[in-house]
Amino acid sequence: MTSSGVAARHDGGAALRLLRDGELTVEGRLVDASNTTLRGVLTLDGLSARCVYKPVRGERPLWDFPDGTLAGREVAAYLVSEATGWDLVPPTVLRDGPFGSGSCQLWIEEPPDVEPLVGFVPAAAVPPRWFPIAAARDDDGTAYALAHADDPRLARLAVLDAVINNADRKGGHVLSGPDDRIYGVDHGVSFHVEEKLRTVLWGWAGRSLPADAVDMLGRLSRQVAGPLGEELAEHLTLGEIAELAARIDRLCESGRFPEPSPDWPAVPWPPI
C-alpha cells in the first residue's frame, strides 16, 4: 500500500492530520509485542498510510508505572523528540480507535536492503567503527558480540533515551526509514522518576556529548519549563515532568553520555 508520500517524505503536518482524523481500519496484530499492538490503515482525503495502534485497554498493568498509560508515554516521547528538532520518533497521537483510546503512530517501512545498525556479530569479526556492548554465545557455543555502529544518528537516539529515561531500547526498536533516517519506536516504559535506562546503545557511555546535543539540551530545558511541559502534563505526572527537567539539567551539567548503573540490568531482554 502506498501512503501518497506521507510516510516516504515524513510530512509531519500531513501525517498528524491523518493520524488524528483518518479512518482507522485494523489489519492485524503484531504477535511478538507484550501488550496489544495492532497494525492498521488510515485513510483521509485521498491519503492513506499504515500505522501502529496500541489501545489502552490492551495494556498489561505494570507495578512500577502505576500512573498514566503506556500509550500516553508513547505520545510524550514523540513530543520530546519533536522538541529536540531531531525527528527521531515517528509522528504519534492519542486518539480513539476500534478498541478505544490508544496511541497511533505512523508505520515506518524499512527498505528491503537496509543494513542493520544493531545486532549480534561474530566476536572475532566486529565490524570497523562498531562498539561491542555485551558477549554472547549461540547454542553451539560460538562466541558473538552484541554491538552497534558508531553512527551519529544512533548517538542522537542514545541522547534522547537518556533524556526520557527509556527502559527498553532494544535493537528491534531502531528502524531505518526513508531518506537515510533512523527512528526509535516503543517508548511505553519511559519517563520514570527513578533511573531505569536500559539500552543496547551503550557505545558512547562516559564520552563527551556532541556539541549539537549540548545546544539542544539547553533549548529543551527551556521548553520543558514552558509550553512543552504543559503538553506533557496531559500524559505524564507532574513528578515525572519535574524529573525529566532534572535529567536534562544533569546531562547539561555533565556534558557526557550516561554510564550503566550497577543497580539494575543495563541491557533489555531480549536485546534485539
N, C-alpha and C positions, 0 to 999 in steps of 0.2 A: 504494500500500500504506500502511496506517496503521501506526503504531507503538504503539498503545494508550496514547498520551500520553507515552511515554518521551522521544522527541526533542522534542515540542512543549513540554513542561514542563521539559526538561533536568533530569530527576530523576536526579542523579548516581549515587546508590546503585543504583537500578534499572538504569540504563544500564551501569554497571560490571559488575553481575551478568550482564546479558545479553551484554555483550562477552566476558566471561571464560568463561562456561559455556554460552552459547547454541549451538545447532546452526548451523553456518555453511555456507550454500549460495552458491556463486559465481553471479552473474547475468551478468557480462561484464567486459571490460577497458576501462579508460579509456585510449584510444589516444594521447592527447596527452602522457602522462606519460613521462619519460625512463627511469624504472625501472618494473618490473612493478607496476601499480596496478589492483586489481580491486574492483568493486562487488559486494557480497554482501548476503544477507539473514540475519539472526539470529533464531532463534525459541527461546523458553524459557517454559514455564509460562503459555501463552496470550498472551505478549507477543511482538511482532516489531518489528524495525527494520532499516533499511538501514545498511550500514557500508562503510568503505573498508578493504580488506585488502591489505597490502603485504608479500608473503613475502620473507624474507631471500634466498632463492635467486634471486630476480629482480632483485637489486641489482647495478648495474654498479660494479665496483671504482673507487674514487677515490683518486688518488695522495696527496691532501692529507688524506684521512680514512682512514688505514690501519688504525686500531684500532676495535673495536666494529662496530656495524651502523647503517645508516640507520634501521632500524625501532626500534632501541634509543633513538636520538636523538629520534624521534617521541614515544616514551613519556616520555623525560626532559623534553621541552618541556611535556608535559601536567602532569607532576609539579610543575614550577616554576610553571606557570600556576595550578595549584590552590593552591600555597603563597602566591601573591600575594593570593588572595582575589578576584581579578578575573574568573575564569571565562572566559578568553579562548581556550582551546584545547578542542575537543570531547573528551569522555571517550575515552581511548586506553589500550589494554593491549597487552602482548606475549603471544601465545597461539599454540597450534598450529592449523593450518587445513588445507584440502585440499592446499595446496602447501607444507606445512611451517610452521615457526615464522615469525611475522611480526607486524607491528603491525596492530591492528584498532581503527579509530576510528569513532565514531558519525557517520553521514552527516547533514549539515546541509542541509535542503531550503530553499532560498531562496524567499520569497514571489514569485509571478509578477510583481508590480507593483513590486518593490523598485527604488529609485533607487541606482545605483552611487555609492560614496563615493570611488572612484579611477578615473581614466580619461583618455583624450585628449579635450580640448575645444578649440574654435577659439581660437587665440591671442589674438584680439581680443575674446573674449567669455568669459573665465574667470569662472565664477560668483562672486558675492559670498561672502566667507568661505571661499574656496578658496585653496590655495597652489600656484602654478606651480612645478614641480620641474625640468623639462627641456623644451627646444624640440624640435620635430619637424616634418616635412613629409610629406604624402601623395604618391602617385605623380604627382599633378598640380601639385605644388609649393605646395599650400595649407598655410599655417602652422597648426600645432596646438601645444598645450602639454600635457605630461604633468602632471597636477595631482591634488590630493586635497582633501577637505573639511577645514576646521578644526573637527574633531569630537572631543570629549573621549574618546570610545570609541576612535578611531584613535590618539589621543595615548597612551592606556594601552597599546595594541598596540605603538606605537613604543618605549615604555619596555621592554616585555617583549623585543622584538627586540634592544635594546641589551644587556639582561641575558644573553640566551642566545647573543648573537653570531650572529644569523641572517644567513646569507649569501645568502638567496634570498626576500626578501619582495616577491613580485610582486603586482600589483593583483588578479590572479585568485586569490590565496591569502587574500584578505579576503572573508569570506562574511557576509551578513546573514541572521540566523536569526530564530526566533520571538521574541515579546516584546521587539522592538526591540533585540535584542542583535547584536553582531558577533563573529565568530570568526576566528582565524588558523589556517591549515592548512599542511601541507607543511613540516615542520621537520627534515627528514633531514640537512641540511647546516648544523647549528648546533653550538655549544659548542666550536668550535676554540680551541686555545690561542693562536693568533695572531689579531690583529684582522682580521675579514673581513666586517664589517657591510655588506651590500648590501640596499638597500630603496628602495621608492618613497615612503616616509613621512618625507621629509626636511624637511617644512614647519616643524617646530619646532627645527631644528638650531641649537644655541647658546643657545636660550632656557632660562629657568629651568624646572625641573621643577615640576609641580603639587605642592602641599603633601601631598596624599594619596599621591603617588608617593614622596616622601622618607620618609614614615612607613612605607610598605610596604617600601621597600628596607632600612630598619633591621631590620624584623621578618624579612625574607627572609635577611639576613646571618646572623642567629642560627639560623635553621632550617637553612641550608646547613652550619653548623658542628655540627649535631646530627642529628636523625632524617632530614631531607630529604637530607643528604649521604650517609647510609647507603643510602637508597633509590636515589639517583642512581648509586652505585657499582656497581649491577647493570647499568648501561647505559653509563657513561662511565668514562674512565680517571681515576686519582687526579690526574693533571696537569690534566685538563680541569675537574675539580671545584675544584681549587685556583684555577685561572684564573677560573672562574665567581665564586668568592668575591671574588677581586681586582677583577673588573669591577664587582661590586655595590658594593664599598668605594669604587672610583674615582667611580662615579656619585653615591654619597652625599656624597663629599668635594667634587665639583664643583658638585652641585646643578643641573646643566644637561643638556639633551639633547646627545648627541654630535654632532660635525660630520663631514662626509665626509672621508675620508682621501685625500690626493693619491697614495697608493701603490698603490691598486687601484681598479677600477671601482666607483663608488658606487651605481649602479643596476643591477639584474639585467637580463639579456636572455633572452627578450623581457620588457619591463617589465610587460606585462599577461598 
